[in-house]
Amino acid sequence: MVYYCLMTFAWTTSFLSDSSMLNAPWPPCQLPRGDRGFLRYLLAATALVRPVWAAAWPPRGAPGYNGPGLLIPRRSLLPGLALAACRRRRGTGFPGYALIASPEARAVAAVDLTTFSLVGHIQVPAPPAGLIAHPARPTPWALSPASGSLYELDLRRLIASRRLHVARAAIGMRLAPDAGSLWVLCRDPWQLVRVEVVGLHRSARISLPGEPLDFDLSSDGRWAAISLASPASVLFVDLQTGHVGRPFDFERRAGVVRFRSDGRVVLVGNADQAALSILEVPGGALVVHLPLAMRPERFCFKSDGGQLFLTGSGADAVAIVYPYRTEVAETVLAGRAPAEMAVSTSPDYLFVASPTGGDVSILEIETRRVIALAPVGEGAGGIVVTPDNQYALVLNERSGTLAVIRIAAIVARRARVAPLFTVVPVGPRPTALAVCRL
């Protein structure tokens, strides 16, 4: 890289002195494709500087030449220009907090993403295991499944400002698409409960005919899809009327359920087979069973909803599914026992955590190849990309830390090692992660 910087410096010197050099081959064109981005700014900077340079210091004999004037050699200014062009753009922090749930400490850690430092811990009476942040307001919520309690967190005072006992035991929660309510799936009793975010109070209870496992909400907020353990089936709930449809038995044990982005079909991970089932909404008719290389235990959609990435036990790989074509596109190797995933946009990357391998595999979605590995230590867990797509945040459950990867620093190289931006201690055995904008 230093060699190419020096070559570019020599070319720039000749170009500023002789405009005929404009037709000469530019050294960065000889760089591998992944490294040209470092020097692209140099060409634009040279094109902008040349007219100013010629006006301030016209060549000897040219119109407007009045002698040497300020005796600053031209070539003495060029090293700074060349080095500035070779530098990457400096990142800025994200105006918000990363929130990390630690059930063992019965607390939620708050990390300032402008300084990347631990601000403090928010103590809650019961072990938190789920986190959701409001997309437009600095209001996050923590769920304690063991006690069935929901907590609203005050980030300024670092306290749990409100508490609502939803049920005796809960499974998970989701924020409605309009961000006006939370839906909580309860294990004891078998219910789906709506909680209004303003005032944090219950506004609806919907009883279920069996033991629930997982659920999801459609993008228009009308339907909820729920997988049941007993009987093994999937049912749909009309959230506007509260009507519960009959359970659909599709001859498989249902696990994770997720709606397609248009809400017209639901994707069901088979809990007992390496397959993905697609059902129509709300009729429940089976569209297709897609065979996979692994049991689909973790789902991650591309930002536009056009691709679904799956990981699970059975293969050290990621399955790529086209939900609109209802077909499996490809299965890509991605580390040892890949688990949690997250996606970024501009660039489109897929981050895949490997708890046993101790790293995060970074796949370029367009080419479907691993372009870099980020070593984060054994126990890599949840991954979240900040809303501005500057950073990927990775939990390490064993070391109790939050690893930060600066996305702009990821470069496809032969070594394929993506450096960590920083590591922040957050507390013992963190399990859940969310980002809240301030």
C-alpha positions as CSV (number, residue, x, y, z in Angstrom):
1,M,0.0,0.0,0.0
2,V,2.9,2.4,0.8
3,Y,4.4,1.7,-2.6
4,Y,1.2,2.7,-4.4
5,C,0.9,5.9,-2.2
6,L,4.4,6.8,-3.3
7,M,3.6,6.1,-6.9
8,T,0.5,8.2,-6.7
9,F,2.5,11.0,-5.1
10,A,5.0,11.0,-8.0
11,W,2.2,11.0,-10.6
12,T,0.4,13.9,-8.8
13,T,3.6,15.9,-8.8
14,S,4.1,15.5,-12.5
15,F,0.4,16.2,-13.2
16,L,0.4,19.5,-11.3
17,S,3.5,20.6,-13.2
18,D,2.6,19.3,-16.7
19,S,-1.0,19.0,-17.8
20,S,0.0,16.5,-20.5
21,M,0.3,13.9,-17.7
22,L,-3.5,13.8,-17.6
23,N,-3.4,11.2,-20.3
24,A,-0.8,9.1,-18.5
25,P,-1.9,5.9,-16.7
26,W,-2.9,6.5,-13.1
27,P,-1.1,4.3,-10.6
28,P,-4.2,3.4,-8.5
29,C,-5.7,1.8,-11.5
30,Q,-3.1,-0.9,-11.0
31,L,-4.4,-1.6,-7.5
32,P,-6.6,-4.6,-6.7
33,R,-10.3,-3.6,-6.8
34,G,-10.7,-3.8,-3.0
35,D,-7.9,-1.2,-2.4
36,R,-8.8,1.4,-4.9
37,G,-11.2,3.1,-2.6
38,F,-8.3,4.4,-0.5
39,L,-7.0,6.6,-3.3
40,R,-10.1,7.6,-5.2
41,Y,-10.2,10.9,-3.3
42,L,-6.8,11.8,-4.7
43,L,-8.0,12.1,-8.3
44,A,-10.9,14.4,-7.3
45,A,-8.7,16.5,-5.0
46,T,-6.1,16.9,-7.8
47,A,-8.8,18.0,-10.3
48,L,-10.0,20.6,-7.8
49,V,-6.6,21.9,-6.7
50,R,-5.0,22.3,-10.2
51,P,-7.0,25.4,-11.3
52,V,-6.4,27.1,-8.0
53,W,-2.7,26.1,-8.2
54,A,-2.4,27.6,-11.7
55,A,-4.1,30.8,-10.7
56,A,-2.0,31.3,-7.6
57,W,1.3,30.3,-9.1
58,P,1.2,30.6,-13.0
59,P,4.0,29.0,-14.8
60,R,7.0,31.2,-15.8
61,G,6.2,33.2,-18.9
62,A,2.4,32.7,-18.7
63,P,0.0,35.7,-18.5
64,G,-0.2,37.0,-15.0
65,Y,3.2,35.8,-14.0
66,N,4.7,38.4,-11.5
67,G,7.8,36.6,-10.3
68,P,8.2,33.9,-7.7
69,G,6.0,35.6,-5.1
70,L,5.6,33.5,-2.0
71,L,8.6,31.2,-2.1
72,I,6.8,27.9,-1.2
73,P,8.0,25.0,-3.4
74,R,5.0,23.3,-5.0
75,R,6.4,19.9,-4.3
76,S,6.7,20.6,-0.6
77,L,2.8,20.7,-0.4
78,L,2.2,17.5,-2.2
79,P,3.0,14.9,0.6
80,G,0.2,16.2,2.7
81,L,-2.2,15.9,-0.3
82,A,-1.2,12.4,-1.0
83,L,-1.3,11.3,2.6
84,A,-4.7,12.9,3.1
85,A,-6.0,11.1,0.1
86,C,-4.8,7.8,1.5
87,R,-6.5,8.3,4.8
88,R,-9.9,6.8,5.5
89,R,-12.8,9.0,6.4
90,R,-13.0,9.3,10.2
91,G,-16.1,7.9,11.8
92,T,-18.5,9.7,14.1
93,G,-20.3,8.2,17.0
94,F,-24.0,7.3,17.0
95,P,-26.2,9.7,19.1
96,G,-27.7,7.0,21.3
97,Y,-27.1,4.2,23.8
98,A,-26.5,0.5,23.3
99,L,-28.5,-1.4,25.9
100,I,-27.4,-4.8,27.1
101,A,-29.5,-7.1,29.3
102,S,-27.6,-9.1,31.9
103,P,-30.0,-11.6,33.7
104,E,-27.3,-12.7,36.1
105,A,-26.7,-9.1,37.3
106,R,-30.5,-8.3,37.1
107,A,-29.5,-5.1,35.2
108,V,-29.4,-3.4,31.8
109,A,-26.1,-1.8,30.9
110,A,-26.1,1.5,29.0
111,V,-23.2,2.2,26.6
112,D,-22.8,5.7,25.2
113,L,-22.2,5.2,21.4
114,T,-20.7,8.7,21.0
115,T,-17.8,8.0,23.4
116,F,-18.1,4.2,23.4
117,S,-18.0,4.1,27.2
118,L,-20.1,2.4,29.9
119,V,-22.5,5.0,31.3
120,G,-24.0,2.8,34.1
121,H,-26.4,0.0,34.9
122,I,-30.2,0.1,35.3
123,Q,-31.2,-2.3,38.0
124,V,-34.5,-4.2,37.6
125,P,-36.2,-6.5,40.2
126,A,-36.3,-9.5,37.9
127,P,-33.7,-10.9,35.4
128,P,-34.2,-9.1,32.0
129,A,-33.9,-11.2,28.9
130,G,-35.6,-9.1,26.1
131,L,-35.1,-5.5,25.0
132,I,-36.9,-3.2,22.5
133,A,-36.3,0.4,21.8
134,H,-38.8,2.9,20.4
135,P,-37.6,4.0,16.9
136,A,-38.3,7.7,17.3
137,R,-38.2,8.4,21.1
138,P,-35.5,7.6,23.7
139,T,-37.8,5.0,25.4
140,P,-36.7,1.4,25.7
141,W,-38.4,-1.5,27.4
142,A,-37.0,-4.6,29.1
143,L,-39.0,-7.9,29.6
144,S,-38.4,-10.4,32.3
145,P,-39.8,-13.7,31.0
146,A,-39.4,-15.5,34.4
147,S,-41.7,-13.0,36.2
148,G,-43.8,-11.8,33.3
149,S,-42.9,-8.2,34.1
150,L,-42.3,-5.4,31.6
151,Y,-40.2,-2.4,32.5
152,E,-39.9,1.1,30.9
153,L,-36.4,2.5,31.3
154,D,-35.4,6.1,31.9
155,L,-32.0,6.6,30.2
156,R,-31.4,10.0,31.7
157,R,-31.8,8.9,35.3
158,L,-30.7,5.3,34.6
159,I,-33.7,3.8,36.4
160,A,-36.7,1.6,35.6
161,S,-39.4,4.3,35.7
162,R,-42.4,2.1,35.2
163,R,-43.3,-1.6,35.7
164,L,-46.2,-3.6,34.5
165,H,-47.0,-7.2,35.5
166,V,-48.2,-8.8,32.3
167,A,-48.4,-12.5,33.2
168,R,-47.0,-15.1,35.5
169,A,-44.5,-16.1,32.7
170,A,-43.8,-14.6,29.3
171,I,-41.9,-15.7,26.2
172,G,-41.2,-12.5,24.2
173,M,-42.4,-9.2,23.0
174,R,-42.7,-7.2,19.7
175,L,-43.3,-3.6,18.9
176,A,-46.3,-2.9,16.7
177,P,-45.5,-1.4,13.3
178,D,-47.0,2.0,14.3
179,A,-44.9,1.9,17.5
180,G,-48.0,2.7,19.5
181,S,-48.2,-0.6,21.4
182,L,-46.2,-3.7,22.5
183,W,-47.5,-7.2,22.1
184,V,-46.3,-9.7,24.7
185,L,-46.6,-13.5,24.2
186,C,-47.3,-15.2,27.5
187,R,-46.7,-18.8,28.6
188,D,-48.7,-18.7,31.8
189,P,-51.5,-18.2,31.0
190,W,-51.5,-18.8,27.3
191,Q,-52.3,-15.3,26.0
192,L,-51.2,-12.6,23.7
193,V,-51.4,-9.2,25.5
194,R,-51.3,-5.7,24.0
195,V,-49.7,-3.0,26.1
196,E,-50.0,0.6,25.2
197,V,-46.6,2.4,25.3
198,V,-48.2,5.6,26.5
199,G,-48.9,5.0,30.2
200,L,-47.7,1.4,30.0
201,H,-51.1,-0.3,30.6
202,R,-52.8,-3.4,29.2
203,S,-55.4,-2.7,26.5
204,A,-56.2,-6.3,25.2
205,R,-55.9,-9.9,26.2
206,I,-56.3,-12.7,23.6
207,S,-56.5,-16.3,24.9
208,L,-54.8,-19.0,22.9
209,P,-55.8,-22.6,22.4
210,G,-52.4,-24.1,23.1
211,E,-48.9,-23.6,24.5
212,P,-47.2,-20.9,22.4
213,L,-43.5,-21.0,21.3
214,D,-42.9,-18.0,19.1
215,F,-44.8,-15.2,17.2
216,D,-44.4,-12.4,14.7
217,L,-46.5,-9.4,13.5
218,S,-47.3,-8.6,9.9
219,S,-45.9,-5.3,8.5
220,D,-49.4,-3.8,8.4
221,G,-50.1,-4.6,12.0
222,R,-53.2,-6.6,11.4
223,W,-52.1,-10.2,11.8
224,A,-50.1,-12.2,14.4
225,A,-48.7,-15.6,13.5
226,I,-48.1,-17.9,16.5
227,S,-46.4,-21.3,16.6
228,L,-47.8,-23.8,19.1
229,A,-46.0,-26.6,20.9
230,S,-49.2,-28.4,21.9
231,P,-50.9,-29.0,19.5
232,A,-48.0,-28.7,17.1
233,S,-49.4,-26.2,14.7
234,V,-49.5,-22.5,13.5
235,L,-52.4,-20.2,14.0
236,F,-53.2,-16.6,12.9
237,V,-54.8,-13.9,15.1
238,D,-56.6,-10.9,13.7
239,L,-55.3,-8.1,15.9
240,Q,-58.0,-5.7,14.9
241,T,-60.9,-7.9,16.0
242,G,-59.2,-10.2,18.4
243,H,-60.4,-13.3,16.5
244,V,-58.2,-16.4,16.8
245,G,-58.2,-18.7,13.8
246,R,-58.1,-22.4,14.1
247,P,-54.6,-24.0,14.4
248,F,-53.2,-25.3,11.1
249,D,-51.4,-28.7,11.3
250,F,-48.9,-29.0,8.4
251,E,-47.4,-32.3,9.5
252,R,-44.3,-30.7,11.0
253,R,-43.4,-29.3,14.4
254,A,-43.3,-25.5,14.1
255,G,-40.5,-23.4,15.6
256,V,-39.6,-19.9,14.6
257,V,-42.3,-18.0,12.6
258,R,-41.7,-14.9,10.5
259,F,-43.9,-12.9,8.1
260,R,-42.7,-12.1,4.6
261,S,-42.3,-8.3,4.2
262,D,-45.7,-8.1,2.3
263,G,-47.5,-10.1,5.0
264,R,-49.1,-12.5,2.5
265,V,-47.2,-15.6,3.7
266,V,-45.5,-16.7,6.8
267,L,-42.2,-18.6,6.9
268,V,-42.1,-21.4,9.5
269,G,-38.9,-23.1,10.7
270,N,-39.3,-26.8,11.3
271,A,-38.3,-27.7,14.8
272,D,-37.7,-31.4,14.0
273,Q,-36.5,-31.3,10.5
274,A,-34.0,-29.4,8.3
275,A,-36.7,-27.6,6.3
276,L,-38.6,-24.3,6.0
277,S,-42.4,-24.3,5.5
278,I,-44.3,-21.5,3.8
279,L,-48.0,-21.0,4.6
280,E,-50.5,-18.6,3.2
281,V,-52.1,-15.9,5.4
282,P,-54.7,-16.2,6.8
283,G,-55.9,-19.4,5.2
284,G,-53.0,-21.5,6.3
285,A,-52.7,-23.4,3.0
286,L,-49.2,-25.0,2.6
287,V,-47.2,-23.4,-0.3
288,V,-44.1,-25.5,-0.1
289,H,-41.6,-27.3,2.2
290,L,-38.1,-26.1,1.4
291,P,-35.3,-28.6,2.3
292,L,-32.3,-27.0,4.0
293,A,-28.8,-28.1,5.2
294,M,-29.6,-27.2,8.8
295,R,-32.5,-26.7,11.1
296,P,-33.7,-23.1,10.7
297,E,-33.3,-21.7,14.2
298,R,-32.3,-18.1,13.5
299,F,-33.8,-15.8,10.9
300,C,-32.4,-12.6,9.5
301,F,-33.9,-10.7,6.6
302,K,-32.2,-8.3,4.2
303,S,-33.3,-4.7,4.7
304,D,-35.6,-4.9,1.6
305,G,-37.1,-8.2,2.6
306,G,-35.9,-9.9,-0.6
307,Q,-33.5,-12.4,1.0
308,L,-33.8,-14.5,4.1
309,F,-30.7,-15.8,5.9
310,L,-30.9,-18.9,8.1
311,T,-28.6,-20.6,10.6
312,G,-29.0,-23.5,12.9
313,S,-27.7,-26.9,14.0
314,G,-26.7,-29.3,11.3
315,A,-24.3,-27.3,9.2
316,D,-21.5,-24.7,9.5
317,A,-23.2,-22.6,6.9
318,V,-25.8,-19.9,6.1
319,A,-28.8,-20.8,3.9
320,I,-30.0,-18.0,1.6
321,V,-33.7,-18.2,0.7
322,Y,-35.7,-16.0,-1.7
323,P,-39.0,-15.7,0.1
324,Y,-40.8,-14.2,-2.9
325,R,-39.6,-16.9,-5.3
326,T,-40.1,-19.5,-2.5
327,E,-36.8,-21.2,-3.3
328,V,-33.4,-21.8,-1.7
329,A,-30.8,-19.7,-3.5
330,E,-27.6,-21.0,-2.0
331,T,-25.9,-22.4,1.1
332,V,-22.7,-20.6,2.1
333,L,-20.0,-21.7,4.5
334,A,-19.7,-19.1,7.3
335,G,-17.5,-20.0,10.3
336,R,-17.9,-22.8,12.8
337,A,-21.5,-23.3,14.2
338,P,-22.8,-19.9,13.0
339,A,-25.5,-18.4,15.1
340,E,-26.9,-14.9,15.5
341,M,-26.9,-12.6,12.4
342,A,-27.4,-8.9,11.4
343,V,-27.4,-7.0,8.1
344,S,-26.1,-3.6,7.1
345,T,-27.0,-1.4,4.1
346,S,-24.6,0.7,2.0
347,P,-22.6,-1.5,2.0
348,D,-24.8,-4.7,2.1
349,Y,-23.1,-7.0,4.5
350,L,-24.2,-9.9,6.6
351,F,-22.6,-10.4,10.0
352,V,-22.6,-13.9,11.3
353,A,-21.5,-14.7,14.9
354,S,-19.7,-17.9,15.7
355,P,-19.8,-18.6,19.5
356,T,-17.4,-21.5,19.4
357,G,-15.2,-20.1,16.7
358,G,-14.7,-16.8,18.5
359,D,-15.2,-14.6,15.5
360,V,-17.8,-12.8,13.3
361,S,-17.9,-13.7,9.6
362,I,-18.6,-10.8,7.3
363,L,-20.3,-11.8,4.0
364,E,-20.8,-9.5,1.1
365,I,-24.4,-10.1,0.2
366,E,-24.0,-9.3,-3.5
367,T,-21.2,-11.8,-4.1
368,R,-22.2,-14.2,-1.3
369,R,-18.6,-14.6,-0.1
370,V,-16.9,-14.1,3.2
371,I,-14.7,-11.0,2.8
372,A,-13.4,-10.6,6.4
373,L,-13.4,-12.1,9.8
374,A,-13.6,-10.1,13.0
375,P,-12.1,-11.8,16.1
376,V,-14.3,-11.1,19.1
377,G,-13.5,-14.0,21.4
378,E,-15.4,-17.2,22.2
379,G,-19.0,-16.7,23.2
380,A,-20.0,-14.3,20.5
381,G,-23.8,-13.7,20.8
382,G,-26.2,-11.1,19.7
383,I,-25.4,-8.7,16.9
384,V,-27.0,-5.3,16.1
385,V,-26.1,-2.8,13.4
386,T,-26.6,0.9,14.4
387,P,-29.3,2.7,12.5
388,D,-26.8,4.8,10.6
389,N,-24.9,1.7,9.5
390,Q,-21.6,2.9,10.9
391,Y,-21.0,0.1,13.5
392,A,-21.8,-3.5,14.2
393,L,-22.1,-4.3,17.9
394,V,-21.4,-7.8,19.0
395,L,-22.1,-9.3,22.5
396,N,-19.6,-11.7,24.0
397,E,-21.4,-13.7,26.6
398,R,-18.3,-15.3,28.1
399,S,-16.2,-12.2,28.6
400,G,-19.1,-9.9,29.3
401,T,-18.0,-7.3,26.7
402,L,-19.4,-5.4,23.8
403,A,-17.2,-5.6,20.7
404,V,-17.6,-2.7,18.2
405,I,-16.8,-3.2,14.5
406,R,-16.5,-0.1,12.4
407,I,-18.1,-1.0,9.1
408,A,-16.2,1.5,7.0
409,A,-12.9,-0.2,8.1
410,I,-13.9,-3.5,6.6
411,V,-11.7,-4.1,3.5
412,A,-11.5,-7.3,1.4
413,R,-7.9,-8.4,1.7
414,R,-6.0,-11.6,1.6
415,A,-5.6,-11.6,5.3
416,R,-9.4,-11.1,5.7
417,V,-9.1,-9.8,9.2
418,A,-11.4,-6.9,10.2
419,P,-10.0,-5.0,13.2
420,L,-12.1,-4.2,16.2
421,F,-12.9,-0.5,16.8
422,T,-13.1,-1.0,20.6
423,V,-14.3,-3.4,23.3
424,V,-16.4,-2.2,26.2
425,P,-17.0,-4.2,29.4
426,V,-20.8,-4.4,30.1
427,G,-21.4,-7.0,32.8
428,P,-21.6,-10.8,33.4
429,R,-23.1,-13.0,30.7
430,P,-25.1,-10.5,28.5
431,T,-27.9,-12.0,26.5
432,A,-29.8,-9.3,24.7
433,L,-28.9,-6.1,22.8
434,A,-30.7,-3.1,21.5
435,V,-29.8,0.4,20.3
436,C,-31.9,3.4,21.4
437,R,-31.5,6.8,19.7
438,L,-31.4,9.8,22.1
